[in-house]
């Protein structure tokens, strides 16, 4: 079941990145549902499950958009918003990609858990 959800997630996220038109109602639903930290964590875990960091970074972009936290992240991390956007872009953070590859090689993976 998670596998089919992951496949749909990959299709939607990569379709969005590659300029395919998505229905507005889907985007509205997605953004509204991942405002909840537990839903956002589940969404990010589904994106992580397949091991493709680019899919995870696209999902992370959606969560940040939904929760409207880029300014707060910028302030707390002492990084510019531009720098943060670059780190979560499709080309993303190479350190995160390396860490995920190392964990995958050892039979492990990253997991996201809501703090609230």
Steps between C-alpha positions, in 0.01 A plus 500: 500500500778744591676406175204605286465822701872564448467439124211748480698749709803472272283545191329808642815662636713439192210602276475828690873556470504425129224751431201269462169655593354378827144562602463797730273305731769235555762760587259677732415171669864401533611835642209507743559143621873537558454807719451246780848396627405131527363496145809684380724242669309215334521675164876553537551138611314376194731714288807361681389140473603462139850628570494777240617818673371716213147377572553571869624853429195570283276374780690715749438803279127426518507467880690826539251670270204351689631601839625839383822469696775611261547835677515331841744238367714776355512679834564189712771358272664839431483423128344715234172391348685467169748260659218294651314483169819380331555230762150357445501546123479207259880483494490523876742450781779263395572411865145375550528292185830349618364426847199324352720293268722396791201405716342311211819301450486400867135395472366810676306810402403845624168550680311821575309533830288798606619666823154624593 
